[in-house]
Amino acid sequence: MNRALREALEYYQKQIALAEDRIQLFKNNIMSAQDLGSPVRDTTAEAIEIERRLIDNYRAGVRVIEEFFAREEATTRSTDGGSKA
């Protein structure tokens, strides 16, 4: 399970970076909403907002996974500390 969570964490972090890159491309007029694939009606500002929401969602996933690992680590430390006492 830890391996799957670590892979998910890595994936989420990559997706955040990609979305942040796309926002910069939109802002610098290097990319438009139409470059995302099939014909879209979105304006660049709407596309940027969609990317920001995507980032927020992935960051929420990252927080959940990091909190899980922190709890797991704390439990491991308290168990290790308890057995040494």
Z-matrix of the N, CA and C atoms (Angstrom, degrees):
N
C 1 1.452
C 2 1.528 1 110.31
N 3 1.334 2 116.88 1 -41.35
C 4 1.463 3 119.86 2 179.56
C 5 1.516 4 111.24 3 -59.64
N 6 1.330 5 116.29 4 -39.02
C 7 1.464 6 119.26 5 -179.85
C 8 1.523 7 110.14 6 -63.15
N 9 1.318 8 117.27 7 -44.01
C 10 1.466 9 121.11 8 179.43
C 11 1.523 10 110.78 9 -63.03
N 12 1.329 11 116.48 10 -40.05
C 13 1.462 12 119.66 11 178.85
C 14 1.530 13 111.06 12 -66.89
N 15 1.323 14 116.50 13 -39.96
C 16 1.469 15 119.54 14 178.16
C 17 1.532 16 110.60 15 -64.66
N 18 1.325 17 116.55 16 -39.49
C 19 1.461 18 120.12 17 177.46
C 20 1.534 19 110.45 18 -65.56
N 21 1.317 20 116.71 19 -40.68
C 22 1.461 21 120.38 20 177.65
C 23 1.521 22 110.63 21 -64.11
N 24 1.312 23 116.62 22 -42.47
C 25 1.459 24 121.43 23 178.25
C 26 1.525 25 110.58 24 -59.64
N 27 1.318 26 116.77 25 -46.17
C 28 1.466 27 121.29 26 178.59
C 29 1.531 28 110.63 27 -62.10
N 30 1.323 29 116.37 28 -43.04
C 31 1.463 30 121.04 29 179.33
C 32 1.525 31 110.73 30 -62.12
N 33 1.325 32 117.05 31 -46.86
C 34 1.467 33 120.91 32 179.81
C 35 1.526 34 110.60 33 -60.00
N 36 1.318 35 116.82 34 -43.77
C 37 1.456 36 120.31 35 -179.32
C 38 1.531 37 111.35 36 -63.89
N 39 1.337 38 117.03 37 -38.28
C 40 1.467 39 120.16 38 176.77
C 41 1.526 40 110.58 39 -65.77
N 42 1.339 41 116.71 40 -40.64
C 43 1.455 42 120.17 41 -179.63
C 44 1.527 43 111.18 42 -65.76
N 45 1.320 44 116.66 43 -37.09
C 46 1.468 45 120.77 44 176.41
C 47 1.526 46 109.43 45 -61.21
N 48 1.327 47 116.63 46 -46.86
C 49 1.467 48 120.61 47 -179.42
C 50 1.525 49 111.28 48 -62.93
N 51 1.331 50 117.21 49 -41.54
C 52 1.456 51 120.31 50 178.74
C 53 1.524 52 111.50 51 -64.10
N 54 1.329 53 117.12 52 -42.60
C 55 1.462 54 120.58 53 179.30
C 56 1.529 55 110.67 54 -65.29
N 57 1.325 56 116.77 55 -40.39
C 58 1.468 57 120.05 56 177.08
C 59 1.529 58 110.46 57 -62.94
N 60 1.329 59 117.20 58 -39.05
C 61 1.462 60 120.96 59 176.69
C 62 1.526 61 111.22 60 -63.27
N 63 1.348 62 116.72 61 -43.23
C 64 1.462 63 119.73 62 179.40
C 65 1.525 64 110.76 63 -62.60
N 66 1.318 65 117.46 64 -39.32
C 67 1.470 66 120.27 65 177.99
C 68 1.522 67 109.82 66 -59.17
N 69 1.328 68 117.10 67 -44.34
C 70 1.461 69 120.03 68 179.01
C 71 1.532 70 111.02 69 -63.52
N 72 1.321 71 117.17 70 -39.28
C 73 1.461 72 120.27 71 177.94
C 74 1.529 73 110.77 72 -63.17
N 75 1.346 74 116.43 73 -41.08
C 76 1.468 75 120.09 74 177.00
C 77 1.524 76 110.52 75 -62.48
N 78 1.328 77 115.58 76 -47.50
C 79 1.460 78 120.41 77 -176.90
C 80 1.529 79 112.03 78 -64.00
N 81 1.318 80 116.88 79 -32.72
C 82 1.457 81 121.40 80 -178.65
C 83 1.530 82 112.46 81 -90.26
N 84 1.342 83 115.90 82 8.16
C 85 1.472 84 122.20 83 179.39
C 86 1.525 85 113.04 84 58.64
N 87 1.318 86 116.79 85 27.91
C 88 1.460 87 121.14 86 177.30
C 89 1.532 88 109.34 87 -89.36
N 90 1.309 89 115.92 88 -26.50
C 91 1.456 90 122.35 89 -177.49
C 92 1.517 91 108.00 90 -135.00
N 93 1.334 92 115.94 91 145.53
C 94 1.462 93 119.63 92 175.69
C 95 1.515 94 108.76 93 -119.21
N 96 1.303 95 116.35 94 169.69
C 97 1.464 96 120.81 95 -179.48
C 98 1.519 97 110.79 96 -59.29
N 99 1.314 98 117.89 97 -31.05
C 100 1.466 99 121.24 98 179.78
C 101 1.517 100 112.24 99 -66.67
N 102 1.319 101 118.14 100 -22.21
C 103 1.461 102 121.67 101 178.99
C 104 1.523 103 112.97 102 -72.28
N 105 1.322 104 117.38 103 -8.26
C 106 1.463 105 120.76 104 -177.49
C 107 1.522 106 112.84 105 -76.40
N 108 1.318 107 118.56 106 -10.83
C 109 1.455 108 119.32 107 178.35
C 110 1.512 109 111.86 108 140.25
N 111 1.322 110 115.39 109 -125.60
C 112 1.456 111 120.10 110 -176.83
C 113 1.529 112 110.50 111 -59.10
N 114 1.324 113 116.76 112 156.74
C 115 1.468 114 119.53 113 -177.13
C 116 1.528 115 112.16 114 -52.82
N 117 1.306 116 114.89 115 131.63
C 118 1.457 117 120.96 116 179.91
C 119 1.514 118 109.46 117 -128.63
N 120 1.315 119 116.17 118 153.78
C 121 1.454 120 121.15 119 178.71
C 122 1.515 121 111.28 120 -97.02
N 123 1.321 122 116.79 121 -9.96
C 124 1.463 123 120.86 122 -175.34
C 125 1.521 124 112.17 123 -59.65
N 126 1.277 125 114.80 124 144.27
C 127 1.458 126 119.52 125 169.91
C 128 1.518 127 107.70 126 -83.32
N 129 1.294 128 117.17 127 168.56
C 130 1.459 129 120.78 128 178.42
C 131 1.518 130 110.60 129 -60.56
N 132 1.322 131 118.00 130 -39.47
C 133 1.469 132 120.62 131 179.18
C 134 1.530 133 110.61 132 -61.81
N 135 1.315 134 117.13 133 -39.83
C 136 1.466 135 119.78 134 177.78
C 137 1.524 136 110.66 135 -67.53
N 138 1.334 137 116.31 136 -38.63
C 139 1.461 138 119.85 137 178.26
C 140 1.524 139 110.70 138 -63.50
N 141 1.328 140 117.06 139 -39.50
C 142 1.464 141 120.64 140 177.35
C 143 1.519 142 109.81 141 -63.20
N 144 1.320 143 117.64 142 -42.05
C 145 1.469 144 120.49 143 179.19
C 146 1.529 145 110.92 144 -63.67
N 147 1.310 146 116.70 145 -39.05
C 148 1.472 147 120.21 146 177.11
C 149 1.519 148 110.23 147 -62.59
N 150 1.330 149 117.05 148 -43.14
C 151 1.467 150 120.83 149 178.46
C 152 1.528 151 110.54 150 -62.89
N 153 1.320 152 117.01 151 -39.89
C 154 1.476 153 120.17 152 178.88
C 155 1.522 154 111.04 153 -63.97
N 156 1.330 155 116.65 154 -40.11
C 157 1.468 156 118.99 155 177.55
C 158 1.517 157 110.86 156 -65.80
N 159 1.324 158 116.46 157 -38.37
C 160 1.465 159 121.02 158 176.76
C 161 1.521 160 109.89 159 -60.83
N 162 1.328 161 116.55 160 -45.14
C 163 1.466 162 120.99 161 178.02
C 164 1.522 163 110.50 162 -59.77
N 165 1.334 164 117.29 163 -45.57
C 166 1.465 165 120.88 164 179.20
C 167 1.521 166 111.23 165 -58.63
N 168 1.326 167 116.84 166 -42.73
C 169 1.463 168 120.54 167 179.60
C 170 1.529 169 111.75 168 -64.88
N 171 1.323 170 116.51 169 -44.51
C 172 1.463 171 118.93 170 178.52
C 173 1.527 172 111.32 171 -66.38
N 174 1.331 173 117.46 172 -38.32
C 175 1.467 174 119.54 173 178.03
C 176 1.525 175 110.92 174 -63.30
N 177 1.329 176 116.72 175 -35.87
C 178 1.470 177 119.68 176 176.45
C 179 1.527 178 109.64 177 -62.13
N 180 1.321 179 116.80 178 -42.10
C 181 1.464 180 120.36 179 177.16
C 182 1.512 181 111.88 180 -63.50
N 183 1.328 182 116.75 181 -41.54
C 184 1.459 183 121.37 182 177.99
C 185 1.526 184 109.66 183 -60.79
N 186 1.341 185 117.53 184 -45.16
C 187 1.471 186 120.75 185 179.76
C 188 1.527 187 111.38 186 -59.95
N 189 1.314 188 117.04 187 -43.89
C 190 1.467 189 120.45 188 -179.32
C 191 1.525 190 110.39 189 -61.38
N 192 1.324 191 116.53 190 -46.12
C 193 1.470 192 120.07 191 -179.30
C 194 1.523 193 110.93 192 -66.05
N 195 1.331 194 117.30 193 -43.89
C 196 1.465 195 119.74 194 179.43
C 197 1.525 196 111.23 195 -63.57
N 198 1.326 197 117.41 196 -38.55
C 199 1.468 198 120.10 197 177.08
C 200 1.523 199 110.78 198 -64.80
N 201 1.314 200 117.38 199 -38.69
C 202 1.464 201 121.10 200 177.38
C 203 1.528 202 109.92 201 -61.04
N 204 1.344 203 116.31 202 -48.14
C 205 1.462 204 119.58 203 -179.84
C 206 1.530 205 111.34 204 -63.85
N 207 1.305 206 118.00 205 -37.24
C 208 1.468 207 120.93 206 178.99
C 209 1.527 208 110.09 207 -64.91
N 210 1.337 209 116.80 208 -43.55
C 211 1.471 210 119.62 209 177.88
C 212 1.518 211 110.91 210 -63.82
N 213 1.329 212 115.75 211 -41.60
C 214 1.467 213 119.95 212 179.78
C 215 1.525 214 110.81 213 -63.19
N 216 1.331 215 116.10 214 -42.00
C 217 1.463 216 120.42 215 178.85
C 218 1.527 217 111.03 216 -65.48
N 219 1.328 218 116.72 217 -41.72
C 220 1.468 219 120.34 218 179.29
C 221 1.525 220 110.15 219 -63.77
N 222 1.310 221 116.63 220 -40.18
C 223 1.468 222 120.61 221 178.68
C 224 1.532 223 110.24 222 -64.39
N 225 1.324 224 116.04 223 -42.64
C 226 1.458 225 120.58 224 178.85
C 227 1.518 226 111.17 225 -62.67
N 228 1.337 227 116.76 226 -43.27
C 229 1.474 228 120.56 227 179.38
C 230 1.522 229 110.40 228 -65.19
N 231 1.329 230 117.53 229 -42.12
C 232 1.467 231 118.63 230 -177.81
C 233 1.536 232 109.76 231 -69.30
N 234 1.319 233 116.75 232 -33.59
C 235 1.468 234 120.10 233 177.19
C 236 1.520 235 110.22 234 -69.58
N 237 1.330 236 116.62 235 -43.75
C 238 1.465 237 120.00 236 178.17
C 239 1.527 238 110.60 237 -64.54
N 240 1.307 239 116.37 238 -41.90
C 241 1.473 240 121.21 239 179.77
C 242 1.513 241 111.31 240 -66.23
N 243 1.330 242 116.20 241 -37.17
C 244 1.454 243 120.29 242 -179.24
C 245 1.519 244 112.28 243 -69.38
N 246 1.342 245 116.94 244 -33.31
C 247 1.458 246 118.91 245 -179.33
C 248 1.528 247 112.08 246 -76.52
N 249 1.322 248 116.67 247 -21.68
C 250 1.467 249 119.83 248 -179.83
C 251 1.514 250 111.09 249 -82.70
N 252 1.308 251 118.11 250 -21.25
C 253 1.456 252 121.25 251 -174.84
C 254 1.487 253 113.32 252 -71.28
